[in-house]
Amino acid sequence: MRLIKHSFLALVSCAALAAPAVANPANVARVTEGLIAAGMAIELAERCDDVRVRMVRGLNFLQGLKNHLSSLGYSNAEIEAFIDDDVEKDRLEGIARQRLVDLGATPGNAASHCSVARAQIAQGTQVGQLLR
C-alpha cells in the first residue's frame, strides 16, 4: 500500500512538472517546426523570383497545424494568442533565416536563395513542398 501511495505521488508530481512544458503551443515541436518550414518557404519565395509559395497548399498546411493544436486541447483563444505573439514570431523567423544560411542562402544574394529553393523542391522537404 505504501509503495502504491508513493508511486501515485511520484506520478502526480511528474505530471505536474510535465504539464507546463506543453502548456505553451511554442513547445509543440510539430507546430514550431512547421512554422519554421513555412517561414523558410516564404523567405525563399521573397528572395528568389524563380519560385512561388503554393498558397493553397500552404494555407492547408497551416490549418493542419492549427487543427493539431486544437486536438491537443488548446483553445482558439490560446492558439490566437500564440499566433499574435510577436516575440515568438521573431524567434521562429530568426531560426528560419539561420537554417537558410546553414543551407547556403546568403543574405542579399538572390541566386543563393534560388539554389536553396531548387534543392528543397528537388529533395521534397517540407519547405520544398510549399514551393513551386
N, C-alpha and C positions, 0 to 999 in steps of 0.2 A: 504494500500500500504506500509506503514511504517512497519507494522508487517511482511509482506512478505519479505521486504528487510532485516530486522533483522533476520528473520528465515533463509533466504538464507545465510546470512553472518555467522550465527551460524553453519549451516550445512557445509559450506565450511571450516570453522575453525576446526570443528570436523574431517572432512575428512583429512585435512592437518595434524592434530595431530595423527590421527589413521594410516595414511599411513606408517610412519617409523616403527611402531610396527610390521608390517608384511613384510617390505621390506627385511628382512633377513630371509632366509629359516630356520634358527635356531629358529625362532619364530612360526613356523608352528608345532603345538603340535602333529598332526598325524605323521609327519615325525620324529620329535625328539623322540617321544615315540616308534615309530617303530624301529629306530636305536638303542635305548636303549635295546629293546627286542632282537634284533638281536645280539647285543653285549653280552647280558646275555647268550644267547644260545651258542655263540662261546666260551665264558669263561667256561661254564659248560662242553662243549664237550672237551675242552682242559684239564680240571682238572679231568674229570671222564672218564675212559676208557670204561665204560659200555654204553655210549651214543655217538651218532654222530649227526652232523648237517645234516639236509636234504638239500643237496646242491641245487638241482633243485628248491625245494620249497623256499629256502632262496633267491636264485637269482631272482625268480619271485616276491617274496615279496619286495625285494629291488628295482626292476624295477618298481613295483607298486608305491612305494614311490616317485621315480623319476618322474613317469608319473603324480602323484598328483601335484608335484611342477610345472611341465610344464603346467598343467591345470589351475594353479593359476596365470600363466603369467610369471613365471621365465624363463629366457633364459637358453640355455645349458651352456653358459659361467658362469652365476650366480650359476647354480647347480654345475658345476665342481669346481668353487671356494669354494663353501660350502663343497664339498666332500674332497677337498685338504686342508682344514683349520685344521692344526694340533692342534691349541688351542681348537677348537670346538670338535675335536676328543677326546682330553684328557678330556675335560669336560664331554662329554657323557659317556666315558669309566668309569670315576670316579663315575658317577651316577649309571651306570650298576653294577659296583662292590659293591657299597654301598647297592643297592637293594638286591643283592645276599646275602650279610652279614645279612641284615634285614630278609631275608627268612630262614636264618640258615646256610648258607655256610661259613665255617671258612677257612680263607686263610691258605694254606698249608695242609689242611685236605681233601683228595680226597673223603673219604666216605661221608662227609657232602655235598660236591658238587653233588655227586651221589644221595643223598637223595633229595636234592632240585630239581635236574633234573627229577627224577622219579615223584615227586609231581607235577611239572609243566606239565609234559606229561599227568599224570592222570587227572589233573584239566582242561586240554585242553586250557591252557592260550596261548597267542601269543608266548611266549618263548617255551612252550611245543610243539606247532605245528611246530616249527622249528627244533625239535629234534626227534630222533628215538632211 
